[in-house]
Amino acid sequence: MPEINYVVSAHLPALDVMAAIVLDLQIAFPIIDLLLGGPGYQMPELREITEVEEEILKGLAQTICSELQSTWQPVIETGINFDGRQRQTQIVRLMPPNEKVLSLSFEIRIGKAGGMLMTVFPAAAATAMMRKLAQQGSYRKHRAVSSVTSNLRGKLGKCTFPIELVLPGGAVNSRQLLDLKGGSILGLHLKSNEPAVLYVANQPLFIAQPVRSGSQRAGQIVKAISIPDPRRSENSDQ
């Protein structure tokens, strides 16, 4: 912490702990100047704030506490109540040096002036907040994944894909092709029970047997074709 600063304590009644808000005076004076109608100039030299300036910063600290409470309300149901200004010698009593804390630092810039705003929460408050965030994050992630999967399945269910039932390749000479005419039978040199390959969107997915279903031709699925995962081949190459 800077030696010259503005420190206030805030009470979290639900957890019965105290938090601290630290405002760097390098940015506090430009804020005061702005609130009094000025352009927000930076003080040439830092000094202790006057009683009038302290009252202005008190209102600012109360607003910060109120905004923090509104922000954290969905995470942890506790008030963040302005308690009062703390002098440099009182900070140790507010929060012992050996206690673990959660410190959040924000840089504020007004024109050419800049400084830090720090919020410091004791371990009890930090643990409660992080536990709530972890629980909500896990629930939202699970809910989001389930929702996306459901929507994706619904949209895929309405999609149409071209399919082809293709016999294994063979070879014929050009004379056989030239002699073809209506009613000709072209021998493919394949067994009558030779299975075909069912392509879906030009991708071979199933081994199928050509059959008849009523007055229509159909393909009876025999088994699925295993498709190699390209990521595995990339990993093996590496």
N, C-alpha and C positions, 0 to 999 in steps of 0.2 A: 504494500500500500504506500502511496505517496505520503510524505510526512505531513503535508498540509492538504487536508481533504475534508469532505463532508460525509460523515458516516451516520446512518440512522439504523435503529433496530426495529424489527417488525415481529409481531407475535403471531404464531400459528396455533390458534386455540385447540383445534382438533388433535394436534400432536403434542401440545403443551411444550413447544420449543421456540427459540428465538432465532430469527434470521437477520442478516445484515445487508444493507444496501450502501455501497460506497460510490460516491460521485467525485471524480477528479475535478479539482477547482480550476484546472486549465480549461475545462469545458463548462464548468458551473457559471463562471463570470459571463461568458458570451450568452448563455441561456438567460441569465438575469437581465442582461442588456436587451435581449430580444423581447422579454416579457414586459420590460418598461418602455418599449417602443423604439429601441435603438436598432442599429444594424447588426448587432451581435459581435462587436469587436472583442478581441482578446486583451486581457490585462497585460501591460508590459512587465509587471512584476507580481508574483503571487503574494498574497497577504491573507490574514484571517478575515472572515466575513463579518460584516456588521450585523446588528440586531435586525435591521430592516431586511438585509439580504438573507438572513437566516429565516425570517418569516416567509419570504418568497420561495426559498428552497424547501421549506416545510410543506407548502402547498404542492410543490412539484413531487416531493417524496410521497405524499399521500396519494397523488394521482398514479405514481408508479406502483404503489402497493395495490391500488384498486385494479389497475390493468393486469398485474401479475395474478391477482386472485381470479379475475375473469378468464385469463389464459389457461391457468392450471385447473380451473373448476371441472372440466371434463375428465381430468386425470385423477385428481385427489380432492375430495370435498373438505376443504378447510378454508378458513378466512386467512387473509394476510393483512393484519391490522397494523397501521403505523403506531409505533410506540414512542419514539422520541429520538433526539440527536444524541449520539454517543461521542464523548471526547476520546482523544487518542489513548489516554490512560485507562479508559473504561472498556476498551475493546477486548482486553484479555479476560475480563470478568464476563463479558457477553458470550465469548466463545473461546474456551481454553485452547492454547497452542497445540496440545497433543491430540485434540479431537479431529477425526476425519470429517471433511466437509465437501460439499459440492459447490464449486465456484464457477459461475457463468460470467464471462466478460464480453462486453459489447463496446465497440469503438464508435464514438459519436463525432461527426464532423459538421461544423457550421462555418461555411466559407473557408478561411485559412486556419481557423481554430480547430483543435481536435483534443479529445480526451477519452477516458475510459469510464464506463458505468459497470460496476460489478455487483452481482447478487450472490450472497454466500448463504447456503443452507447447511445446517448440521446433518450429521450422518443419519439420524432418525428420519428426517424429512426426505433426504435424498433416497434412502432405501425404500421408503413407502412410495415415492414417486416412480422410481425405476421399476419396482415390482408391478405397479399398476400399468405402466407403459408396456412392460413385457407381456402382461396378460392381455391387454387390449390389442397389442400388435399381433400376438399369436391368433386371437379370435378373428381380427379383421383379415389377416392373411389367409386363414383357413376359409373364411366366408367368401373372400374375394376369389380364391382359387376355385371353390365349388361353384360360385356364380358364373365365372368365366367358362368353366368346363361345361356346365349345363347349357349356357347360351351357345357355345361352340357346337355341342352335340345337336342342338335344335336346328342350327343353321345348316350343318352338314347333312342332316336328315332330309332337307329340302333340295339338296344339290343333285344334279344329274351328271353321270359320267358315261362316256362312250365305252362299250365293251366289244371285244372280238374273241371268237373261239377259233384258234389257229392250229392247224395240224403241223406236226414237225416238218421241217424243210426236207425237200427231196431234189432230185435233179432229172431233167429230161433233155433230150437233144433237140436241136433246132428242127430236124425233119419231122419229129413228132408234133411239134408246135405248128409247122406249116400244114400238116395233114388234118389239123383239127377242123371240124365243121359241126353243124347242128346235129345232136344225137350221138356224137363221138364220146367214147369213154377213154379217159386218160389214166393209165395205171401209174400210181405214185410210189409203187414198191414199198408200201407200208402195210403192216398187218391190220386186219379189219378191227381188231380190238385195241389198236394203238391209241393211247390217250392224246388229247389235244391240250393246248395251253390257253387259259382264259386270261386275256389282257384287259385291264381296267385303266383307262386313260393312258394307253401305251406302256403300261407297267405290268409285267407278268406276275400274277398273284396266285393263281390256282392251276392245278392239274385237273382237267375235266374230261368227261367222256361225252361225245356227241350223242344225243338221244332225241326222241320225239315226245313232245307233250301235247297230246291231242292233235291238232292240225298244225302245230308250230314246232319248229326246231328249237332245241334247248341244250344246255350243257349241265351234266350231272357232276357236281364237285367231288373229286376223289380225295385230294389233299391240298393243303396250302403250300406255296413255295416259300422257302426261307429266303428273306432278303438280307444281304450283308449290310451291316451298319458302317457307313463310310467313315464315321468318327473313329471306329476301332482300327480300320486300315491306316488312317492318318497317324494314330498314336503308335502303331506298330512300325511305321516308316520312320518315326522320330526316334 
